[in-house]
Amino acid sequence: MVYDFVEPFRIWVDRIVFRLFSRKMVAANHTEVRDGGTYLNKEGRKLLVENMREYLDEKKEEMDGDIVNRERFLRMNASRFAVRIGQLAQMEKGIEFPEA
């Protein structure tokens, strides 16, 4: 179920990775070869995380009539999803569950 929840947000990471590579911000010194593959090293992971943080901080998502940053949008959607799962679980047990 977590994978289903996260699927609509996967594009956010794809955008960041595409942006980093298309702007040639990722260089060989950001990677290491091991176990038959190429992986981000400490500096590469730092670059990715910093750019992801900037992306999440951008106020671009509409929620309840306001424009909020992507981190708040994601957190609020996760919270609402959790409440709804709780409501459904209680409904299956025949118990009333208060609205959030």
VOBA-1610 file (N, C-alpha, C; in pm, whole numbers, padded with zeros to 5 digits, always signed):
BEGIN
Met+00082-00118+00000Met+00000+00000+00000Met+00087+00127+00000Val+00201+00119+00064Val+00293+00234+00065Val+00335+00268-00078Tyr+00363+00166-00156Tyr+00404+00189-00294Tyr+00292+00256-00374Asp+00168+00217-00348Asp+00055+00281-00415Asp+00045+00428-00375Phe+00067+00456-00248Phe+00059+00595-00202Phe+00167+00680-00266Val+00288+00627-00273Val+00403+00705-00318Val+00407+00722-00471Glu+00338+00639-00543Glu+00346+00639-00689Glu+00322+00776-00753Pro+00219+00852-00712Pro+00199+00983-00775Pro+00313+01082-00751Phe+00394+01057-00648Phe+00502+01149-00613Phe+00637+01105-00671Arg+00642+00987-00728Arg+00766+00934-00784Arg+00822+01026-00892Ile+00734+01092-00966Ile+00776+01183-01073Ile+00861+01297-01018Trp+00839+01335-00893Trp+00919+01442-00834Trp+01066+01405-00833Val+01097+01283-00791Val+01237+01238-00788Val+01290+01226-00931Asp+01208+01174-01020Asp+01249+01164-01160Asp+01286+01300-01216Arg+01207+01402-01184Arg+01236+01538-01232Arg+01371+01587-01181Ile+01398+01563-01054Ile+01525+01608-00995Ile+01641+01538-01063Val+01632+01408-01078Val+01741+01331-01141Val+01761+01380-01284Phe+01651+01396-01358Phe+01662+01444-01496Phe+01728+01582-01499Arg+01684+01671-01408Arg+01741+01806-01402Arg+01892+01801-01374Leu+01932+01719-01280Leu+02074+01710-01246Leu+02158+01662-01363Phe+02109+01563-01435Phe+02185+01510-01548Phe+02176+01602-01670Ser+02060+01658-01698Ser+02047+01744-01816Ser+02128+01873-01801Arg+02145+01918-01679Arg+02227+02038-01654Arg+02373+02002-01629Lys+02404+01875-01648Lys+02541+01824-01633Lys+02599+01857-01495Met+02514+01845-01394Met+02558+01871-01256Met+02618+01747-01191Val+02588+01629-01247Val+02644+01505-01195Val+02768+01472-01278Ala+02878+01453-01209Ala+03005+01422-01274Ala+03056+01287-01223Ala+03160+01240-01287Ala+03218+01111-01248Ala+03260+01109-01101Asn+03299+01224-01049Asn+03342+01227-00908Asn+03225+01215-00810His+03102+01207-00860His+02984+01186-00776His+02944+01038-00769Thr+03017+00954-00839Thr+02978+00814-00847Thr+03092+00721-00809Glu+03055+00596-00785Glu+03154+00490-00761Glu+03099+00362-00822Val+03191+00281-00872Val+03153+00153-00931Val+03175+00045-00826Arg+03071-00035-00803Arg+03084-00148-00710Arg+02972-00247-00738Asp+02997-00370-00706Asp+02898-00477-00720Asp+02836-00481-00860Gly+02916-00449-00961Gly+02868-00455-01098Gly+02779-00340-01140Gly+02773-00235-01061Gly+02689-00120-01096Gly+02756+00011-01061Thr+02695+00119-01099Thr+02745+00253-01067Thr+02647+00317-00969Tyr+02701+00367-00859Tyr+02619+00422-00751Tyr+02668+00563-00717Leu+02578+00642-00660Leu+02619+00772-00609Leu+02706+00752-00486Asn+02816+00825-00479Asn+02899+00823-00359Asn+02847+00929-00262Lys+02920+00956-00157Lys+02874+01050-00055Lys+02846+01188-00115Glu+02934+01237-00200Glu+02913+01368-00262Glu+02794+01366-00358Gly+02777+01258-00430Gly+02663+01245-00521Gly+02532+01242-00446Arg+02529+01167-00336Arg+02406+01161-00254Arg+02376+01299-00194Lys+02481+01369-00152Lys+02462+01504-00098Lys+02401+01597-00203Leu+02450+01589-00326Leu+02396+01669-00436Leu+02249+01638-00459Leu+02215+01510-00462Leu+02077+01469-00483Leu+01987+01517-00369Val+02029+01497-00246Val+01948+01536-00130Val+01929+01688-00125Glu+02034+01763-00151Glu+02021+01910-00150Glu+01921+01956-00255Asn+01928+01898-00373Asn+01835+01938-00479Asn+01693+01891-00450Met+01680+01774-00390Met+01547+01726-00352Met+01488+01817-00245Arg+01568+01858-00150Arg+01521+01948-00044Arg+01472+02079-00105Glu+01548+02137-00199Glu+01506+02260-00265Glu+01374+02240-00338Tyr+01361+02127-00405Tyr+01238+02096-00480Tyr+01118+02085-00386Leu+01137+02018-00274Leu+01028+02002-00177Leu+00990+02134-00111Asp+01084+02225-00101Asp+01057+02355-00039Asp+00981+02451-00129Glu+00977+02423-00260Glu+00907+02511-00353Glu+00756+02507-00328Lys+00696+02624-00323Lys+00550+02633-00306Lys+00485+02624-00443Lys+00441+02505-00478Lys+00387+02482-00612Lys+00258+02400-00612Glu+00219+02346-00497Glu+00105+02254-00494Glu-00016+02322-00430Glu-00133+02298-00489Glu-00257+02355-00435Glu-00320+02255-00338Met-00354+02305-00220Met-00419+02220-00120Met-00516+02306-00040Asp-00641+02266-00043Asp-00745+02335+00033Asp-00748+02486+00005Gly-00727+02523-00121Gly-00735+02662-00161Gly-00608+02742-00140Asp-00504+02681-00085Asp-00376+02748-00064Asp-00269+02685-00152Ile-00165+02762-00180Ile-00048+02708-00248Ile+00054+02677-00138Val+00093+02551-00130Val+00183+02506-00023Val+00308+02445-00085Asn+00413+02432-00002Asn+00532+02366-00055Asn+00506+02216-00069Arg+00588+02153-00148Arg+00566+02012-00179Arg+00580+01922-00057Glu+00667+01959+00036Glu+00681+01876+00157Glu+00551+01877+00237Arg+00493+01994+00256Arg+00365+02002+00329Arg+00257+01926+00254Phe+00253+01940+00124Phe+00155+01870+00041Phe+00168+01719+00060Leu+00289+01669+00058Leu+00314+01526+00077Leu+00274+01481+00217Arg+00315+01557+00318Arg+00281+01521+00457Arg+00130+01522+00481Met+00061+01621+00430Met-00083+01629+00449Met-00155+01515+00376Asn-00108+01481+00258Asn-00167+01368+00187Asn-00143+01238+00263Ala-00025+01222+00320Ala+00005+01101+00397Ala-00084+01094+00521Ser-00103+01207+00586Ser-00189+01211+00705Ser-00332+01176+00670Arg-00383+01234+00563Arg-00520+01206+00522Arg-00536+01060+00479Phe-00435+01006+00415Phe-00437+00866+00374Phe-00444+00775+00497Ala-00362+00806+00599Ala-00361+00726+00722Ala-00497+00733+00793Val-00554+00851+00800Val-00686+00866+00863Val-00789+00783+00788Arg-00785+00789+00656Arg-00883+00715+00577Arg-00867+00564+00595Ile-00745+00516+00603Ile-00723+00373+00628Ile-00780+00335+00764Gly-00759+00420+00864Gly-00817+00394+00996Gly-00968+00391+00992Gln-01026+00482+00918Gln-01172+00484+00905Gln-01223+00356+00840Leu-01156+00314+00734Leu-01198+00191+00665Leu-01183+00068+00753Ala-01075+00064+00831Ala-01054-00049+00922Ala-01163-00054+01028Gln-01200+00062+01080Gln-01305+00067+01181Gln-01441+00031+01121Met-01464+00076+00997Met-01590+00044+00931Met-01604-00108+00913Glu-01494-00173+00881Glu-01499-00318+00865Glu-01534-00388+00995Lys-01496-00326+01106Lys-01528-00382+01238Lys-01667-00337+01285Gly-01730-00250+01208Gly-01862-00200+01245Gly-01858-00092+01351Ile-01744-00023+01365Ile-01728+00080+01467Ile-01729+00217+01397Glu-01800+00312+01456Glu-01801+00449+01404Glu-01664+00510+01424Phe-01616+00584+01328Phe-01486+00649+01337Phe-01506+00798+01309Pro-01464+00887+01399Pro-01489+01031+01379Pro-01413+01086+01258Glu-01470+01186+01196Glu-01404+01253+01085Glu-01283+01328+01138Ala-01179+01339+01054Ala-01055+01412+01094Ala-01073+01559+01073
//
